[in-house]
Amino acid sequence: MRRIATTIPLSIVSLLLLAGPALAAEGNDNGEGIVGETDDKIITFFSLGVVLFFVAVVILGTIIQNLLEKRKNARKAAHLRSRTGW
């Protein structure tokens, strides 16, 4: 509970410190972002990138989990083989 009590105020303060310069930016860019005017092509490629990112995360997570399961099963089998006698 103490960690939450210190994390929330620190998060709020840091967000307020970062929001100030962003809100006070000079000039009017008519809502254009870093890459310029946003059109359908940019939105499509960004969305495709997000989908591919999460697919890659799931695939890598599955591969890592399978490798760790194999290690765990090998360790269990080695432990069972080492038990001899009564």
N, C-alpha and C positions, 0 to 999 in steps of 0.2 A: 504494500500500500504506500510505503514511503517513496518507493521508486516512481510510482505513478504521480504522487504529489509533487515531486520535483521535475518530472519530465514534462508534464502538461504546461506549467508556466514557462519553462524554458522554450518549449516549442512555440508557444504563442508569442513570446518576445522575439524570437528569431524570425518568425513569419512577419511580424510587424516591421522589424528592421529591414527585411528584404523587400517588403511591399512598398515602402516609401519611395525608393528611387524608381521603381517600376511605374508607380502611379504618377510620379512627377516628371516623367520623361518629356523632353522638349520636342516640339514639332508635332504635326498631325500627319500620320502615315495612312489614314483612312482604313485602319485595321489590317494593314498588310503585315505579314510576318517576316521572318528572316529570309525565306526563299522567294519573297515577292508576292504577287497576287495569287491567291489560292483558287485553283480551278478544279474541275472534276478529275483531271489526270493526276494531280498531286494528291488529292484525297484518296483516289483509288490505290495508288502505289503505297501511300502511307498505311492504309488499311491492310493491304496485302502484306506489307512488312510486319505489321503487328501480328497478323495471323501466323505467318511463317515463324516469327520469334517464339510464339507460344507452342507451336508444333515442335520446334527444335528443343525447347525446354522440356517438354513431355518426353520426347525421344531420349534425350540425354539423361533425364532423371530415371527412366526405365532401364537404360543400359547400366547406369551406376548402381541402381538397386539390384539388378540381376547379378552384377559382379560381387556386390557385398553379400548377397544371399549364398552365392557359390562358396565364398570364403568362409562364411559361417558354417555351412554344411560340411565343408572339408575339415574345419576345426573340430566340429562335433564328431565326425567319423574318426579323426585321428585320436581324439580323446577316448572313444569307445574301443578302438583297436589297442590302445595302450593299457586298458584295464585287463589284467590277466589274473587268474586265480580266483579266490573266493573274495 
